[in-house]
Amino acid sequence: MHASRLSPDHPGEILLDQFLLPHQESMAQLARALDEPLSRIQELISGRGRITEAMAMKLAHHYGVAAKFWLNLQLRFDHQASLC
């Protein structure tokens, strides 16, 4: 019997579910607050974008969560994806 592996959520999904929605913040509002193009936020939320060091720093400053939190989400996602 094989143990099923649950892939971690994409960092964009966590950003949406645990930060944007609870704060009632739109992607456009976040883009303006981070001084990022809306398209970059949309790519991240949709799972096509990545958390870079620069983005992690901006998110950390905006939400008061360590940049390492965001980078670890991306690293964990990338690692799990490489195993599939």
JOWO-V491711 format. One record per backbone hydrogen bond with DSSP energy under -1.0 kcal/mol. CO is the residue of the C=O (numbers start at 0). NH is the residue of the N-H. Records with the same first field share a line. If there is no record, write none. Layout:
CO->NH / NH
This chain:
9->12 / 13
10->14
11->15
12->16
13->17
14->18 / 19
15->20
18->22
19->24
20->23
25->29
26->30
27->31
28->32
29->33
30->35
36->40
37->41
38->42
39->43
40->44
41->45
42->47 / 48
43->46
51->55
52->56
53->57
54->58
55->59
56->60
57->61
58->62
59->63
65->69
66->70
67->71
68->72
69->73
70->74
71->75
72->76
73->77
74->78
75->79
76->80
77->81
